[in-house]
Amino acid sequence: MTLDGVRVMKKFSKISLLLCAGLVAGCSVKVPVKGLSSINEDWVGQFERKYFEMSNGSTTCTGKPENSWSDFTIRIPFECDDGRTGVLKENKAVSGKVTATFSDGTSGVFSMGHGI
């Protein structure tokens, strides 16, 4: 296994442990999300196992995460209070980087996790 593979496995193990601990304790782990859209709007928010919210100060978007552990994908469809919809998607649940795609064509790159 390469050094990168070892890092990914360690990170995945830590994330899995946190999620399992949250499930056993009956609580949810809050993960912060922060990013910049293609029209230079700063967005901040958080997601839990069953809830997601982010805001740019004037617009708030909410949704429910859809986790697919078979391919390590996190997909969060959302609706905004300005009428837009969209999806946050992370192709590898351990990367900490997600892309946002809004229904009006706006996009963005976001970071998530306690290291942001």
C-alpha angles and dihedrals in degrees: 000000000000124000090254090052091053091050092050092049092049091049092046090049091053093048091047091049092051092048093047091048090051092050094048093047091048092238134106130241113233113221118194120228125199132170154135125251126220088258091055098257115150112225128192131177147117142242134211130189092280106017139054131186134170134168140189092201096266102041128046124199125193136183148143122263118240108203121196107190093179090074098018093245127150113199121180116185111197144184124213128213089237091063099261123125130196151149134252110205134184113186095200113036091215101053098083090217123107134178122223123208119188125199091244092060096262114136137180148180117239136186123214135190138062093291095072 
